[in-house]
Amino acid sequence: MSVSPPTAVRPLAHWEPRAYPGALRHTARLRRDVRADLAGFPARLVADVELCASELFANAVSYTATGAAGGRAVRALSWAGADRLRLSVTDAGGAATRPRVPAYLGPEWLEAESSRGLLLVASLSLAWGFRPADAGPGPCPGLTVWADFPAPAAPPPPRPPPAPRTVPGAVRAHRAPRSGRAGTHGQGSGAAGARRAAGPCPGPRPPRR
């Protein structure tokens, strides 16, 4: 009888894609949504994904039909493996070129204030790439640019609330009496127990005078 090898357990997390209008002023909302979607994951991972998502969104707005009137971009999160998180941004198409990191990284290019987004994505992710989108937010399929990041198998569970403190006296007050005994502290049962609970019997009273 053959036994199949155990498979890696996927994290119990799922995210719906989010669409954004093609204007840079929506970058702040995109970053807030990334932080909300990845709540509970390591802070370094969240910061890297947030930064790369904003760079890919800016590229979609700047170089594709996403930045045209009525254009949109779609940001998605998914699992590319048991411990690999994938970020993807799908544009509205219409780009004349494909995303790439320039082969020559001379000093002039490294000091430029723009066109460095993909270099940042490449440096922060495990791997990145692109593929034609099956369906995009525009009238024709666009391009999906993705980047993978190392992620734990599952987000850390929330800390349990502290256990309430118990009062010893309150616990003793709710204990059931022992079987076959009446009263408290095992003083006996019946009339004898009642007399012992009340204390020793008084002696004969002196005659009234």
Secondary structure, DSSP 8 states (H G I E B T S, - for coil): -----------S-----EEEESSGGGHHHHHHHHHHHTTTS-HHHHHHHHHHHHHHHHHHHHHSGGGSTT-EEEEEEEEEETTEEEEEEE--S--SS-----S---HHHHT-SSS-HHHHHHHHSSEEEEEE-SS-SSSS--EEEEEEEE--SS-------------HHHHHHT----TT--SSTT--SHHHHHHHHH-S---------
